[in-house]
């Protein structure tokens, strides 16, 4: 166990993303399952209202993951991603800017679970 101070941010998820080989089917499933309000941006991605808000997107051959990823707010995505790697995680998606969201990145923990990071 590391004696360094943990990355600051929130332990409450700030966003979720579901990546599916059939995004239209996934949107219909979750809308009917949970009554989520869904706003399709295009054929490949839709926004889900609520707290926490999220999205459902089309997974393709170059997608960094398939399934659900929960994004946790951090002060700085790059710093948090480096810390995850130092602790045994592996980078899955490099930091990138997303309009209206800020910066995001994804890593896998030592057990292979995908975890997202989100910063302003």
BALOBA-1460 file (C-alpha; in Angstrom, 3 decimals):
// residues 120
<rec num="1" residu="x" x="0.000" y="0.000" z="0.000"/>
<rec num="2" residu="x" x="1.308" y="3.418" z="-0.911"/>
<rec num="3" residu="x" x="1.842" y="6.057" z="1.756"/>
<rec num="4" residu="x" x="1.371" y="8.858" z="-0.794"/>
<rec num="5" residu="x" x="-1.662" y="11.109" z="-0.586"/>
<rec num="6" residu="x" x="-4.499" y="9.889" z="-2.858"/>
<rec num="7" residu="x" x="-5.492" y="11.897" z="-5.908"/>
<rec num="8" residu="x" x="-7.955" y="14.607" z="-4.939"/>
<rec num="9" residu="x" x="-11.378" y="14.610" z="-6.505"/>
<rec num="10" residu="x" x="-14.613" y="12.877" z="-5.687"/>
<rec num="11" residu="x" x="-15.460" y="9.280" z="-4.896"/>
<rec num="12" residu="x" x="-18.894" y="9.902" z="-6.411"/>
<rec num="13" residu="x" x="-19.095" y="8.989" z="-10.112"/>
<rec num="14" residu="x" x="-19.328" y="12.048" z="-12.333"/>
<rec num="15" residu="x" x="-20.188" y="10.297" z="-15.605"/>
<rec num="16" residu="x" x="-20.750" y="6.833" z="-17.025"/>
<rec num="17" residu="x" x="-20.297" y="5.549" z="-20.526"/>
<rec num="18" residu="x" x="-21.690" y="2.354" z="-22.027"/>
<rec num="19" residu="x" x="-19.923" y="1.209" z="-25.184"/>
<rec num="20" residu="x" x="-21.819" y="-1.443" z="-27.153"/>
<rec num="21" residu="x" x="-21.386" y="-3.262" z="-30.474"/>
<rec num="22" residu="x" x="-25.070" y="-2.366" z="-31.049"/>
<rec num="23" residu="x" x="-25.618" y="1.138" z="-29.629"/>
<rec num="24" residu="x" x="-29.232" y="1.381" z="-30.849"/>
<rec num="25" residu="x" x="-30.133" y="-1.851" z="-29.039"/>
<rec num="26" residu="x" x="-28.316" y="-0.699" z="-25.884"/>
<rec num="27" residu="x" x="-30.115" y="2.671" z="-25.919"/>
<rec num="28" residu="x" x="-33.499" y="0.958" z="-26.212"/>
<rec num="29" residu="x" x="-32.654" y="-1.583" z="-23.507"/>
<rec num="30" residu="x" x="-31.550" y="0.985" z="-20.918"/>
<rec num="31" residu="x" x="-34.351" y="3.392" z="-21.742"/>
<rec num="32" residu="x" x="-36.925" y="0.635" z="-21.213"/>
<rec num="33" residu="x" x="-35.106" y="-0.860" z="-18.219"/>
<rec num="34" residu="x" x="-34.599" y="2.333" z="-16.206"/>
<rec num="35" residu="x" x="-36.763" y="4.924" z="-17.968"/>
<rec num="36" residu="x" x="-33.664" y="6.973" z="-18.729"/>
<rec num="37" residu="x" x="-34.216" y="10.084" z="-20.846"/>
<rec num="38" residu="x" x="-31.995" y="9.541" z="-23.882"/>
<rec num="39" residu="x" x="-31.023" y="12.171" z="-26.455"/>
<rec num="40" residu="x" x="-29.367" y="10.710" z="-29.569"/>
<rec num="41" residu="x" x="-26.656" y="12.997" z="-30.906"/>
<rec num="42" residu="x" x="-26.202" y="10.805" z="-33.984"/>
<rec num="43" residu="x" x="-26.331" y="7.087" z="-34.890"/>
<rec num="44" residu="x" x="-23.245" y="6.360" z="-32.801"/>
<rec num="45" residu="x" x="-23.750" y="8.239" z="-29.514"/>
<rec num="46" residu="x" x="-26.535" y="9.322" z="-27.184"/>
<rec num="47" residu="x" x="-26.566" y="11.331" z="-23.973"/>
<rec num="48" residu="x" x="-28.361" y="9.974" z="-20.918"/>
<rec num="49" residu="x" x="-29.881" y="12.479" z="-18.477"/>
<rec num="50" residu="x" x="-29.947" y="11.987" z="-14.759"/>
<rec num="51" residu="x" x="-27.507" y="12.107" z="-12.012"/>
<rec num="52" residu="x" x="-25.044" y="10.898" z="-12.799"/>
<rec num="53" residu="x" x="-25.319" y="11.738" z="-16.456"/>
<rec num="54" residu="x" x="-23.776" y="9.486" z="-19.032"/>
<rec num="55" residu="x" x="-23.726" y="8.278" z="-22.569"/>
<rec num="56" residu="x" x="-24.270" y="5.203" z="-24.703"/>
<rec num="57" residu="x" x="-22.028" y="4.796" z="-27.730"/>
<rec num="58" residu="x" x="-21.184" y="2.494" z="-30.595"/>
<rec num="59" residu="x" x="-18.140" y="0.290" z="-29.988"/>
<rec num="60" residu="x" x="-16.058" y="-0.279" z="-33.075"/>
<rec num="61" residu="x" x="-12.873" y="-2.204" z="-33.818"/>
<rec num="62" residu="x" x="-10.725" y="0.660" z="-32.481"/>
<rec num="63" residu="x" x="-12.782" y="1.307" z="-29.321"/>
<rec num="64" residu="x" x="-10.650" y="1.413" z="-26.170"/>
<rec num="65" residu="x" x="-13.249" y="-0.683" z="-24.315"/>
<rec num="66" residu="x" x="-16.630" y="-2.388" z="-24.570"/>
<rec num="67" residu="x" x="-19.025" y="-2.364" z="-21.629"/>
<rec num="68" residu="x" x="-19.597" y="0.196" z="-18.924"/>
<rec num="69" residu="x" x="-17.008" y="2.599" z="-17.571"/>
<rec num="70" residu="x" x="-17.631" y="4.868" z="-14.614"/>
<rec num="71" residu="x" x="-15.743" y="8.186" z="-14.697"/>
<rec num="72" residu="x" x="-14.564" y="9.693" z="-11.430"/>
<rec num="73" residu="x" x="-13.848" y="13.420" z="-11.135"/>
<rec num="74" residu="x" x="-10.210" y="14.332" z="-10.440"/>
<rec num="75" residu="x" x="-8.384" y="17.635" z="-10.405"/>
<rec num="76" residu="x" x="-6.038" y="16.637" z="-13.228"/>
<rec num="77" residu="x" x="-6.532" y="13.652" z="-15.568"/>
<rec num="78" residu="x" x="-2.854" y="13.355" z="-16.527"/>
<rec num="79" residu="x" x="-1.666" y="13.293" z="-12.901"/>
<rec num="80" residu="x" x="-4.320" y="10.761" z="-11.901"/>
<rec num="81" residu="x" x="-3.522" y="8.527" z="-14.886"/>
<rec num="82" residu="x" x="0.176" y="8.519" z="-14.021"/>
<rec num="83" residu="x" x="-0.689" y="7.587" z="-10.431"/>
<rec num="84" residu="x" x="-2.894" y="4.716" z="-11.635"/>
<rec num="85" residu="x" x="0.006" y="3.400" z="-13.721"/>
<rec num="86" residu="x" x="2.418" y="3.726" z="-10.789"/>
<rec num="87" residu="x" x="0.008" y="1.681" z="-8.660"/>
<rec num="88" residu="x" x="-0.205" y="-1.136" z="-11.225"/>
<rec num="89" residu="x" x="-2.945" y="0.075" z="-13.564"/>
<rec num="90" residu="x" x="-2.606" y="0.212" z="-17.342"/>
<rec num="91" residu="x" x="-3.485" y="3.094" z="-19.627"/>
<rec num="92" residu="x" x="-6.385" y="2.193" z="-21.942"/>
<rec num="93" residu="x" x="-7.313" y="5.595" z="-23.385"/>
<rec num="94" residu="x" x="-4.941" y="8.550" z="-23.390"/>
<rec num="95" residu="x" x="-6.200" y="11.873" z="-22.028"/>
<rec num="96" residu="x" x="-8.340" y="13.790" z="-24.474"/>
<rec num="97" residu="x" x="-10.542" y="16.853" z="-24.465"/>
<rec num="98" residu="x" x="-14.279" y="16.365" z="-24.929"/>
<rec num="99" residu="x" x="-16.466" y="19.408" z="-25.588"/>
<rec num="100" residu="x" x="-18.743" y="20.102" z="-22.629"/>
<rec num="101" residu="x" x="-17.012" y="17.520" z="-20.404"/>
<rec num="102" residu="x" x="-13.424" y="18.636" z="-19.999"/>
<rec num="103" residu="x" x="-10.617" y="16.058" z="-20.152"/>
<rec num="104" residu="x" x="-11.124" y="12.303" z="-19.894"/>
<rec num="105" residu="x" x="-8.950" y="9.191" z="-19.844"/>
<rec num="106" residu="x" x="-9.434" y="5.494" z="-19.070"/>
<rec num="107" residu="x" x="-7.205" y="2.947" z="-17.341"/>
<rec num="108" residu="x" x="-7.605" y="-0.636" z="-16.219"/>
<rec num="109" residu="x" x="-6.929" y="-1.557" z="-12.614"/>
<rec num="110" residu="x" x="-4.685" y="-4.547" z="-11.752"/>
<rec num="111" residu="x" x="-7.708" y="-6.864" z="-12.165"/>
<rec num="112" residu="x" x="-8.547" y="-5.553" z="-15.646"/>
<rec num="113" residu="x" x="-11.539" y="-3.379" z="-14.677"/>
<rec num="114" residu="x" x="-11.885" y="-0.250" z="-16.808"/>
<rec num="115" residu="x" x="-12.051" y="2.997" z="-14.816"/>
<rec num="116" residu="x" x="-12.550" y="6.492" z="-16.208"/>
<rec num="117" residu="x" x="-11.093" y="9.799" z="-15.082"/>
<rec num="118" residu="x" x="-12.678" y="13.201" z="-15.725"/>
<rec num="119" residu="x" x="-11.319" y="16.676" z="-15.021"/>
<rec num="120" residu="x" x="-12.362" y="20.215" z="-15.938"/>
